[in-house]
Amino acid sequence: MKLLFKCILLLSVFSCSAQEPGIVNSNNREIVFKSVNVIPMDEERVLPDQVVVVKNGKIVAMGDADKI
């Protein structure tokens, strides 16, 4: 039982360290969310099927897919 626990612990440590080099800093990337429902804060409504573009942690564009 102890051997099994040590093997599982060892495998989990190696799997976590193997993924670390693949981590990407999202601050330098443009992330696009497609087909999302947006709820504006100015009134109670839902904007369906929108595209939201985020860059450097801020929304830089939002609208219909054919306009973005």
ChimeraX commands (.cxc) that place a marker at each C-alpha (Angstrom):
marker #1 position 0.00,0.00,0.00 radius 0.5
marker #1 position 2.84,2.41,0.84 radius 0.5
marker #1 position 4.55,1.51,-2.43 radius 0.5
marker #1 position 1.37,2.24,-4.37 radius 0.5
marker #1 position 1.00,5.61,-2.64 radius 0.5
marker #1 position 4.63,6.51,-3.39 radius 0.5
marker #1 position 4.20,5.56,-7.05 radius 0.5
marker #1 position 1.06,7.69,-7.40 radius 0.5
marker #1 position 2.75,10.61,-5.66 radius 0.5
marker #1 position 5.82,10.29,-7.89 radius 0.5
marker #1 position 3.70,10.14,-11.06 radius 0.5
marker #1 position 1.69,13.20,-10.05 radius 0.5
marker #1 position 4.87,15.20,-9.37 radius 0.5
marker #1 position 6.31,14.27,-12.76 radius 0.5
marker #1 position 3.07,15.04,-14.60 radius 0.5
marker #1 position 2.86,18.49,-12.98 radius 0.5
marker #1 position 6.45,19.34,-13.80 radius 0.5
marker #1 position 6.05,18.10,-17.37 radius 0.5
marker #1 position 3.24,20.57,-18.03 radius 0.5
marker #1 position 5.00,23.63,-16.65 radius 0.5
marker #1 position 7.08,24.55,-19.73 radius 0.5
marker #1 position 3.88,24.68,-21.78 radius 0.5
marker #1 position 2.33,27.43,-19.66 radius 0.5
marker #1 position 1.66,30.52,-21.77 radius 0.5
marker #1 position 1.37,34.02,-20.39 radius 0.5
marker #1 position -2.09,35.10,-21.53 radius 0.5
marker #1 position -1.24,38.80,-21.06 radius 0.5
marker #1 position 0.59,38.75,-24.40 radius 0.5
marker #1 position -2.18,36.95,-26.27 radius 0.5
marker #1 position -5.43,37.93,-27.82 radius 0.5
marker #1 position -8.23,35.66,-26.60 radius 0.5
marker #1 position -11.47,35.44,-28.58 radius 0.5
marker #1 position -14.69,34.15,-27.04 radius 0.5
marker #1 position -17.21,33.19,-29.73 radius 0.5
marker #1 position -20.97,32.61,-29.47 radius 0.5
marker #1 position -21.34,33.99,-25.94 radius 0.5
marker #1 position -24.25,35.76,-24.30 radius 0.5
marker #1 position -23.26,39.18,-22.95 radius 0.5
marker #1 position -25.17,40.87,-20.13 radius 0.5
marker #1 position -24.50,44.63,-20.22 radius 0.5
marker #1 position -24.48,46.53,-16.95 radius 0.5
marker #1 position -26.48,49.53,-18.24 radius 0.5
marker #1 position -29.88,47.75,-18.37 radius 0.5
marker #1 position -31.45,44.33,-17.92 radius 0.5
marker #1 position -30.99,42.59,-21.26 radius 0.5
marker #1 position -29.01,39.82,-22.92 radius 0.5
marker #1 position -27.01,40.22,-26.13 radius 0.5
marker #1 position -27.04,36.71,-27.64 radius 0.5
marker #1 position -24.38,35.10,-29.83 radius 0.5
marker #1 position -21.67,37.75,-29.43 radius 0.5
marker #1 position -17.91,37.71,-30.00 radius 0.5
marker #1 position -15.72,39.14,-27.22 radius 0.5
marker #1 position -12.02,39.89,-27.79 radius 0.5
marker #1 position -9.73,40.20,-24.74 radius 0.5
marker #1 position -6.15,41.48,-24.92 radius 0.5
marker #1 position -3.85,42.20,-21.99 radius 0.5
marker #1 position -6.67,41.33,-19.60 radius 0.5
marker #1 position -9.08,43.92,-21.02 radius 0.5
marker #1 position -12.01,43.67,-23.41 radius 0.5
marker #1 position -10.88,45.39,-26.61 radius 0.5
marker #1 position -13.78,44.48,-28.90 radius 0.5
marker #1 position -17.28,43.06,-28.68 radius 0.5
marker #1 position -20.11,42.63,-31.13 radius 0.5
marker #1 position -21.74,40.44,-33.74 radius 0.5
marker #1 position -19.50,37.92,-35.46 radius 0.5
marker #1 position -19.82,39.62,-38.85 radius 0.5
marker #1 position -18.71,42.99,-37.42 radius 0.5
marker #1 position -15.66,41.88,-35.43 radius 0.5
marker link #1:1,2 radius 0.2
marker link #1:2,3 radius 0.2
marker link #1:3,4 radius 0.2
marker link #1:4,5 radius 0.2
marker link #1:5,6 radius 0.2
marker link #1:6,7 radius 0.2
marker link #1:7,8 radius 0.2
marker link #1:8,9 radius 0.2
marker link #1:9,10 radius 0.2
marker link #1:10,11 radius 0.2
marker link #1:11,12 radius 0.2
marker link #1:12,13 radius 0.2
marker link #1:13,14 radius 0.2
marker link #1:14,15 radius 0.2
marker link #1:15,16 radius 0.2
marker link #1:16,17 radius 0.2
marker link #1:17,18 radius 0.2
marker link #1:18,19 radius 0.2
marker link #1:19,20 radius 0.2
marker link #1:20,21 radius 0.2
marker link #1:21,22 radius 0.2
marker link #1:22,23 radius 0.2
marker link #1:23,24 radius 0.2
marker link #1:24,25 radius 0.2
marker link #1:25,26 radius 0.2
marker link #1:26,27 radius 0.2
marker link #1:27,28 radius 0.2
marker link #1:28,29 radius 0.2
marker link #1:29,30 radius 0.2
marker link #1:30,31 radius 0.2
marker link #1:31,32 radius 0.2
marker link #1:32,33 radius 0.2
marker link #1:33,34 radius 0.2
marker link #1:34,35 radius 0.2
marker link #1:35,36 radius 0.2
marker link #1:36,37 radius 0.2
marker link #1:37,38 radius 0.2
marker link #1:38,39 radius 0.2
marker link #1:39,40 radius 0.2
marker link #1:40,41 radius 0.2
marker link #1:41,42 radius 0.2
marker link #1:42,43 radius 0.2
marker link #1:43,44 radius 0.2
marker link #1:44,45 radius 0.2
marker link #1:45,46 radius 0.2
marker link #1:46,47 radius 0.2
marker link #1:47,48 radius 0.2
marker link #1:48,49 radius 0.2
marker link #1:49,50 radius 0.2
marker link #1:50,51 radius 0.2
marker link #1:51,52 radius 0.2
marker link #1:52,53 radius 0.2
marker link #1:53,54 radius 0.2
marker link #1:54,55 radius 0.2
marker link #1:55,56 radius 0.2
marker link #1:56,57 radius 0.2
marker link #1:57,58 radius 0.2
marker link #1:58,59 radius 0.2
marker link #1:59,60 radius 0.2
marker link #1:60,61 radius 0.2
marker link #1:61,62 radius 0.2
marker link #1:62,63 radius 0.2
marker link #1:63,64 radius 0.2
marker link #1:64,65 radius 0.2
marker link #1:65,66 radius 0.2
marker link #1:66,67 radius 0.2
marker link #1:67,68 radius 0.2
view
